Amino acid sequence: MALLVSKLIEVCVFKNGDKHPLYLLLHRVGGEKIYPNIWQFITGSIESNEKAADAAVREVIEETGIKPTAIWVVPYILSFYDASSDTVNVCPFFAAQVNENTAVRLSEEHDDFGWFTYDEVISKLELPEWRKGLKIAHEYIACAGEAANLHRLF
């Protein structure tokens, strides 16, 4: 029987652009075992005795060198089945806002990054689950105003 686990988080990082939010995507290096050479959001593991929201903040800092100015729980759970471990994975999805002029410092997992419009991100993301999470983060948080405060953590 497949085991249900929640050991990963996803974080959609955004900043205010001139007219619309811009979203950060990271490009994975070719040598990565999982998903080489693709654009992705920040993805990371939840450490033992760590809350998912704390893992989201830590992973943003580790993978980009940026400390978020605000973070939200996106009302969306990404899920996938991993046949190699016979696990159904459920991943909390977060949105993190950063300052407009923040410099990105990449970790060894990534070889490039970019700030993209919503439409550009939709065209770059390979997985439909990531596109669904972006749509909710975009409509509900980045462009929503006061309604987003319901799920704002800080």
Helices and strands as residue ranges (DSSP letters): E 3-5, E 8-16, E 21-28, E 39-40, E 42-45, H 52-64, E 70-82, E 87-97, E 110-116, H 118-124, H 128-136, I 137-142, G 145-151
